[in-house]
Each structure stands twice: as structure tokens, then as C-alpha cells.
């Protein structure tokens, strides 16, 4: 039976209160989750806990019992994912009953791997491979939780190498930043930069921190479009993207 969720008055769980680690067992990807700090939120003991792993169209749900009695499933194998890269998790705490009222949730929780075990900070822009771009090189996507992802065409080769190359970065990043800020400030009308649990606030804070930049205008869309353009220009200047591209694109003597 598919459970229905009521999203009224839900509490946001801080991402730093959830720890999820990659466990490699016989060349298979499993995970281990520490949810013990959920007890600090004073949910009713009978509240149910679900943990969901997702990446693009792949999705798995795991039942972790209740707040009063955490019972992780024995099988935490990430069998639907061919690699651990880009896997994110969300935690949902629900009231028990036929229709599960959602009491609290946390989104975009990173899977801690040996490459990032010293930090649980979630990057502003995730980079992931995809084989669904056809003849396109890259695109910016916004999965269910909204946090942006830069998808790179996996048919071109190693997406990590492509994503680090100066030629790609100098062309793709300004367009990606422009599209993301447009979605945040124009489509979603979001200007707050104080809620660090919300990906939009983190992006606004990043934009506001660029040397010489102003806060997002609270006036009209035209002013915000000008602000986006100025922000992208300041970003390109800080990253020295023109110099990076010129280093790559040298005219033959």
C-alpha cells in the first residue's frame, strides 16, 4: 500500500543532525545511518522514521522503526545505484496511523564517502553524469527537493575530468549560475539568505558575498534581472574564467 503524507506544520530537521556513511562490502555499496540525534527533537516515541535514498530517477525507501525504538533494516544495500556518486538522502518522521502526517523532514543529506569524510558540507552545485542528454553537453536540473544539479553527458567520457576542465568551466558555470539565480529570485521570488538549511538561502548568501555585489533587490523583476547579470559578471571575474578560457583557446602562430 502506498502511504499518503500530510505536509502540514512539519519541522525541518537540521542536516548536521543526520550522518550517513558509505559502507563498501564485497564491492557492493551499502550505507550506515546515525539517526540518534532525532531524540533531541522531542517527537512522540511512536513516531515512524523513514530514510529515502535518491539520485535522478532512482529511489529507495528504508524503514528505520520509530523514534522510541530505532530498528535499522538489516539490508541497507544501495542496489538500485550503480555508484555512490551523487546519492542523496532524505529523512521523514511521521505520526503513526493510516494516513501518515509528516512531522519533520530533512532533505539533500549527502552520503559521506572516503573522498569527503572530513566534511558534511553539501556543495552549492552537485555535478552528476547522465546518459539522457542526447547531443547536449550539460544541463542544470532541479530534482524533487529543488537543489540544483549540473548534469554532464556521460557519453563524452569521465564526467569528473570534464567538470574540472577550464574550457568546460569557463563556458558552463556562468550559464548555470544565471539559470539557478533566475529560478530562485524570479520564479520562486526568494531573497532570504539566513536559512542555511535551505539551498536557496545558501545560493543567495554566496551571491551576496561576491566582492562588490549588492543584496537582491526587493523591488521588481527587472531590477532582479539586472542583479543576476551583475552577479554572474562578478562571479566570472572572481573565478578568472576569461583567463582560463584564453589559456585553453590559444590561436595557432
TORMAR-69988 format. One record per residue (C-alpha): residue number from 0; x, y, z. Coordinates in nm, 2 decimals. Example, Ala and Ser with C-alpha at 12.3 -4.5 7.8 and 13.67 -1.06 7.14 Angstrom:
BEGIN
atom nr->0, u->1.23, v->-0.45, w->0.78 .
atom nr->1, u->1.37, v->-0.11, w->0.71 .
//
This chain:
BEGIN
atom nr->0, u->0.00, v->0.00, w->0.00 .
atom nr->1, u->0.13, v->0.35, w->-0.09 .
atom nr->2, u->0.12, v->0.57, w->0.22 .
atom nr->3, u->-0.01, v->0.92, w->0.19 .
atom nr->4, u->0.17, v->1.21, w->0.36 .
atom nr->5, u->0.02, v->1.52, w->0.51 .
atom nr->6, u->0.28, v->1.80, w->0.50 .
atom nr->7, u->0.11, v->2.05, w->0.74 .
atom nr->8, u->0.32, v->2.22, w->1.01 .
atom nr->9, u->0.62, v->2.00, w->0.95 .
atom nr->10, u->0.95, v->2.06, w->1.14 .
atom nr->11, u->1.28, v->2.09, w->0.95 .
atom nr->12, u->1.55, v->1.85, w->1.07 .
atom nr->13, u->1.90, v->2.00, w->1.06 .
atom nr->14, u->2.12, v->1.81, w->0.81 .
atom nr->15, u->2.41, v->1.82, w->1.06 .
atom nr->16, u->2.20, v->1.61, w->1.29 .
atom nr->17, u->2.20, v->1.32, w->1.04 .
atom nr->18, u->2.51, v->1.12, w->0.95 .
atom nr->19, u->2.51, v->0.87, w->0.66 .
atom nr->20, u->2.82, v->0.69, w->0.56 .
atom nr->21, u->2.91, v->0.47, w->0.27 .
atom nr->22, u->3.00, v->0.11, w->0.35 .
atom nr->23, u->3.16, v->-0.10, w->0.08 .
atom nr->24, u->3.10, v->-0.47, w->0.13 .
atom nr->25, u->3.23, v->-0.72, w->-0.13 .
atom nr->26, u->3.25, v->-0.44, w->-0.39 .
atom nr->27, u->2.88, v->-0.35, w->-0.32 .
atom nr->28, u->2.77, v->-0.01, w->-0.19 .
atom nr->29, u->2.58, v->-0.02, w->0.14 .
atom nr->30, u->2.53, v->0.26, w->0.40 .
atom nr->31, u->2.51, v->0.31, w->0.77 .
atom nr->32, u->2.30, v->0.59, w->0.92 .
atom nr->33, u->2.32, v->0.76, w->1.26 .
atom nr->34, u->1.98, v->0.89, w->1.34 .
atom nr->35, u->2.02, v->0.90, w->1.72 .
atom nr->36, u->2.00, v->1.28, w->1.74 .
atom nr->37, u->1.64, v->1.27, w->1.63 .
atom nr->38, u->1.57, v->1.21, w->2.00 .
atom nr->39, u->1.66, v->1.57, w->2.07 .
atom nr->40, u->1.36, v->1.69, w->1.87 .
atom nr->41, u->1.11, v->1.55, w->2.13 .
atom nr->42, u->0.89, v->1.37, w->1.88 .
atom nr->43, u->0.64, v->1.12, w->2.02 .
atom nr->44, u->0.81, v->0.78, w->2.08 .
atom nr->45, u->0.57, v->0.61, w->1.84 .
atom nr->46, u->0.66, v->0.84, w->1.55 .
atom nr->47, u->0.78, v->0.65, w->1.25 .
atom nr->48, u->1.11, v->0.71, w->1.07 .
atom nr->49, u->1.18, v->0.66, w->0.70 .
atom nr->50, u->1.50, v->0.72, w->0.52 .
atom nr->51, u->1.50, v->0.76, w->0.14 .
atom nr->52, u->1.80, v->0.74, w->-0.10 .
atom nr->53, u->1.76, v->0.91, w->-0.43 .
atom nr->54, u->1.95, v->1.02, w->-0.74 .
atom nr->55, u->1.78, v->1.14, w->-1.06 .
atom nr->56, u->1.51, v->0.88, w->-1.12 .
atom nr->57, u->1.64, v->0.61, w->-0.88 .
atom nr->58, u->1.48, v->0.60, w->-0.54 .
atom nr->59, u->1.48, v->0.36, w->-0.24 .
atom nr->60, u->1.30, v->0.38, w->0.09 .
atom nr->61, u->1.41, v->0.22, w->0.42 .
atom nr->62, u->1.20, v->0.18, w->0.73 .
atom nr->63, u->1.40, v->0.26, w->1.05 .
atom nr->64, u->1.13, v->0.19, w->1.30 .
atom nr->65, u->1.02, v->0.45, w->1.55 .
atom nr->66, u->1.17, v->0.74, w->1.75 .
atom nr->67, u->1.14, v->0.54, w->2.06 .
atom nr->68, u->1.28, v->0.22, w->1.91 .
atom nr->69, u->1.52, v->0.27, w->1.62 .
atom nr->70, u->1.54, v->-0.05, w->1.42 .
atom nr->71, u->1.75, v->-0.01, w->1.11 .
atom nr->72, u->1.68, v->-0.27, w->0.85 .
atom nr->73, u->1.94, v->-0.54, w->0.80 .
atom nr->74, u->1.96, v->-0.48, w->0.43 .
atom nr->75, u->2.10, v->-0.13, w->0.36 .
atom nr->76, u->2.23, v->-0.23, w->0.02 .
atom nr->77, u->2.20, v->0.06, w->-0.23 .
atom nr->78, u->2.13, v->-0.20, w->-0.51 .
atom nr->79, u->1.95, v->0.04, w->-0.74 .
atom nr->80, u->2.25, v->0.27, w->-0.77 .
atom nr->81, u->2.55, v->0.17, w->-0.99 .
atom nr->82, u->2.78, v->0.40, w->-0.80 .
atom nr->83, u->2.77, v->0.61, w->-0.48 .
atom nr->84, u->2.84, v->0.94, w->-0.66 .
atom nr->85, u->2.56, v->1.19, w->-0.62 .
atom nr->86, u->2.34, v->0.98, w->-0.40 .
atom nr->87, u->2.14, v->1.20, w->-0.15 .
atom nr->88, u->1.91, v->1.11, w->0.13 .
atom nr->89, u->1.60, v->1.25, w->0.30 .
atom nr->90, u->1.47, v->1.16, w->0.64 .
atom nr->91, u->1.10, v->1.17, w->0.72 .
atom nr->92, u->0.94, v->1.14, w->1.06 .
atom nr->93, u->0.57, v->1.07, w->1.05 .
atom nr->94, u->0.29, v->1.02, w->1.30 .
atom nr->95, u->0.17, v->0.66, w->1.31 .
atom nr->96, u->-0.17, v->0.59, w->1.16 .
atom nr->97, u->-0.34, v->0.50, w->0.83 .
atom nr->98, u->-0.26, v->0.84, w->0.68 .
atom nr->99, u->0.09, v->0.94, w->0.79 .
atom nr->100, u->0.11, v->1.31, w->0.89 .
atom nr->101, u->0.46, v->1.43, w->0.82 .
atom nr->102, u->0.60, v->1.57, w->1.14 .
atom nr->103, u->0.95, v->1.65, w->1.02 .
atom nr->104, u->1.20, v->1.61, w->0.74 .
atom nr->105, u->1.55, v->1.67, w->0.62 .
atom nr->106, u->1.65, v->1.69, w->0.25 .
atom nr->107, u->1.97, v->1.67, w->0.05 .
atom nr->108, u->2.17, v->1.48, w->0.31 .
atom nr->109, u->2.50, v->1.38, w->0.15 .
atom nr->110, u->2.64, v->1.03, w->0.15 .
atom nr->111, u->2.98, v->1.05, w->0.33 .
atom nr->112, u->3.24, v->0.87, w->0.13 .
atom nr->113, u->3.62, v->0.84, w->0.18 .
atom nr->114, u->3.65, v->1.14, w->-0.06 .
atom nr->115, u->3.45, v->1.37, w->0.16 .
atom nr->116, u->3.47, v->1.20, w->0.50 .
atom nr->117, u->3.62, v->1.51, w->0.67 .
atom nr->118, u->3.32, v->1.73, w->0.58 .
atom nr->119, u->2.95, v->1.70, w->0.57 .
atom nr->120, u->2.91, v->2.03, w->0.39 .
atom nr->121, u->2.68, v->2.00, w->0.09 .
atom nr->122, u->2.81, v->2.18, w->-0.22 .
atom nr->123, u->2.61, v->2.45, w->-0.37 .
atom nr->124, u->2.60, v->2.27, w->-0.71 .
atom nr->125, u->2.62, v->1.89, w->-0.74 .
atom nr->126, u->2.78, v->1.75, w->-1.05 .
atom nr->127, u->2.65, v->1.42, w->-1.18 .
atom nr->128, u->2.67, v->1.21, w->-1.50 .
atom nr->129, u->2.37, v->1.13, w->-1.71 .
atom nr->130, u->2.31, v->0.93, w->-2.03 .
atom nr->131, u->1.98, v->1.12, w->-2.10 .
atom nr->132, u->2.12, v->1.44, w->-2.27 .
atom nr->133, u->2.14, v->1.32, w->-2.63 .
atom nr->134, u->2.36, v->1.57, w->-2.82 .
atom nr->135, u->2.36, v->1.82, w->-2.53 .
atom nr->136, u->2.68, v->1.86, w->-2.33 .
atom nr->137, u->2.53, v->1.96, w->-2.00 .
atom nr->138, u->2.22, v->2.09, w->-1.83 .
atom nr->139, u->2.11, v->2.23, w->-1.50 .
atom nr->140, u->1.84, v->2.01, w->-1.33 .
atom nr->141, u->1.63, v->2.07, w->-1.02 .
atom nr->142, u->1.53, v->1.73, w->-0.86 .
atom nr->143, u->1.23, v->1.69, w->-0.63 .
atom nr->144, u->1.40, v->1.87, w->-0.34 .
atom nr->145, u->1.49, v->2.16, w->-0.57 .
atom nr->146, u->1.86, v->2.17, w->-0.50 .
atom nr->147, u->2.03, v->2.22, w->-0.84 .
atom nr->148, u->2.24, v->1.96, w->-1.01 .
atom nr->149, u->2.48, v->2.01, w->-1.31 .
atom nr->150, u->2.43, v->1.71, w->-1.53 .
atom nr->151, u->2.71, v->1.62, w->-1.77 .
atom nr->152, u->2.67, v->1.39, w->-2.07 .
atom nr->153, u->2.83, v->1.06, w->-1.96 .
atom nr->154, u->2.87, v->0.96, w->-2.33 .
atom nr->155, u->3.15, v->1.21, w->-2.36 .
atom nr->156, u->3.38, v->1.03, w->-2.11 .
atom nr->157, u->3.47, v->1.08, w->-1.75 .
atom nr->158, u->3.23, v->1.35, w->-1.62 .
atom nr->159, u->3.47, v->1.44, w->-1.33 .
atom nr->160, u->3.75, v->1.52, w->-1.57 .
atom nr->161, u->3.51, v->1.72, w->-1.80 .
atom nr->162, u->3.37, v->1.90, w->-1.50 .
atom nr->163, u->3.71, v->2.02, w->-1.38 .
atom nr->164, u->3.84, v->2.12, w->-1.72 .
atom nr->165, u->3.90, v->2.50, w->-1.77 .
atom nr->166, u->3.73, v->2.51, w->-2.11 .
atom nr->167, u->3.41, v->2.35, w->-1.97 .
atom nr->168, u->3.40, v->2.55, w->-1.65 .
atom nr->169, u->3.45, v->2.88, w->-1.82 .
atom nr->170, u->3.15, v->2.82, w->-2.05 .
atom nr->171, u->2.91, v->2.62, w->-1.84 .
atom nr->172, u->2.94, v->2.78, w->-1.49 .
atom nr->173, u->2.82, v->3.14, w->-1.58 .
atom nr->174, u->2.52, v->2.99, w->-1.76 .
atom nr->175, u->2.45, v->2.76, w->-1.47 .
atom nr->176, u->2.47, v->3.04, w->-1.21 .
atom nr->177, u->2.25, v->3.26, w->-1.42 .
atom nr->178, u->1.98, v->2.99, w->-1.45 .
atom nr->179, u->1.99, v->2.90, w->-1.08 .
atom nr->180, u->1.96, v->3.26, w->-0.96 .
atom nr->181, u->1.68, v->3.32, w->-1.21 .
atom nr->182, u->1.49, v->3.03, w->-1.07 .
atom nr->183, u->1.54, v->3.14, w->-0.71 .
atom nr->184, u->1.47, v->3.51, w->-0.73 .
atom nr->185, u->1.23, v->3.54, w->-1.03 .
atom nr->186, u->1.04, v->3.21, w->-1.04 .
atom nr->187, u->1.03, v->3.14, w->-0.67 .
atom nr->188, u->1.06, v->3.50, w->-0.55 .
atom nr->189, u->1.31, v->3.41, w->-0.28 .
atom nr->190, u->1.56, v->3.67, w->-0.14 .
atom nr->191, u->1.63, v->3.54, w->0.21 .
atom nr->192, u->2.00, v->3.45, w->0.29 .
atom nr->193, u->1.97, v->3.34, w->0.65 .
atom nr->194, u->1.83, v->2.99, w->0.64 .
atom nr->195, u->2.13, v->2.77, w->0.58 .
atom nr->196, u->1.91, v->2.46, w->0.58 .
atom nr->197, u->1.75, v->2.59, w->0.26 .
atom nr->198, u->1.96, v->2.56, w->-0.06 .
atom nr->199, u->1.81, v->2.89, w->-0.20 .
atom nr->200, u->1.94, v->3.09, w->0.10 .
atom nr->201, u->2.28, v->2.93, w->0.06 .
atom nr->202, u->2.29, v->3.04, w->-0.30 .
atom nr->203, u->2.17, v->3.40, w->-0.22 .
atom nr->204, u->2.43, v->3.42, w->0.06 .
atom nr->205, u->2.70, v->3.31, w->-0.19 .
atom nr->206, u->2.59, v->3.57, w->-0.44 .
atom nr->207, u->2.58, v->3.84, w->-0.18 .
atom nr->208, u->2.93, v->3.75, w->-0.07 .
atom nr->209, u->3.09, v->3.82, w->-0.41 .
atom nr->210, u->3.31, v->4.13, w->-0.38 .
atom nr->211, u->3.13, v->4.44, w->-0.49 .
atom nr->212, u->2.78, v->4.28, w->-0.51 .
atom nr->213, u->2.46, v->4.42, w->-0.36 .
atom nr->214, u->2.18, v->4.24, w->-0.19 .
atom nr->215, u->1.89, v->4.11, w->-0.40 .
atom nr->216, u->1.66, v->4.39, w->-0.49 .
atom nr->217, u->1.32, v->4.38, w->-0.32 .
atom nr->218, u->1.16, v->4.59, w->-0.60 .
atom nr->219, u->1.07, v->4.42, w->-0.93 .
atom nr->220, u->1.18, v->4.15, w->-1.17 .
atom nr->221, u->1.36, v->4.39, w->-1.40 .
atom nr->222, u->1.59, v->4.50, w->-1.11 .
atom nr->223, u->1.64, v->4.14, w->-1.02 .
atom nr->224, u->1.74, v->4.05, w->-1.37 .
atom nr->225, u->2.00, v->4.33, w->-1.36 .
atom nr->226, u->2.12, v->4.20, w->-1.03 .
atom nr->227, u->2.15, v->3.85, w->-1.17 .
atom nr->228, u->2.36, v->3.98, w->-1.47 .
atom nr->229, u->2.58, v->4.18, w->-1.23 .
atom nr->230, u->2.62, v->3.88, w->-1.01 .
atom nr->231, u->2.73, v->3.65, w->-1.29 .
atom nr->232, u->2.98, v->3.91, w->-1.41 .
atom nr->233, u->3.13, v->3.93, w->-1.06 .
atom nr->234, u->3.14, v->3.56, w->-1.04 .
atom nr->235, u->3.32, v->3.52, w->-1.37 .
atom nr->236, u->3.57, v->3.79, w->-1.26 .
atom nr->237, u->3.64, v->3.63, w->-0.93 .
atom nr->238, u->3.69, v->3.29, w->-1.09 .
atom nr->239, u->3.90, v->3.44, w->-1.37 .
atom nr->240, u->3.70, v->3.25, w->-1.63 .
atom nr->241, u->3.81, v->3.45, w->-1.93 .
atom nr->242, u->4.18, v->3.39, w->-1.85 .
atom nr->243, u->4.10, v->3.02, w->-1.80 .
atom nr->244, u->3.94, v->3.00, w->-2.14 .
atom nr->245, u->4.22, v->3.20, w->-2.31 .
atom nr->246, u->4.47, v->2.96, w->-2.17 .
atom nr->247, u->4.28, v->2.68, w->-2.33 .
atom nr->248, u->4.20, v->2.85, w->-2.66 .
atom nr->249, u->4.52, v->2.97, w->-2.80 .
atom nr->250, u->4.55, v->3.09, w->-3.16 .
atom nr->251, u->4.80, v->2.90, w->-3.37 .
atom nr->252, u->5.10, v->3.11, w->-3.46 .
//
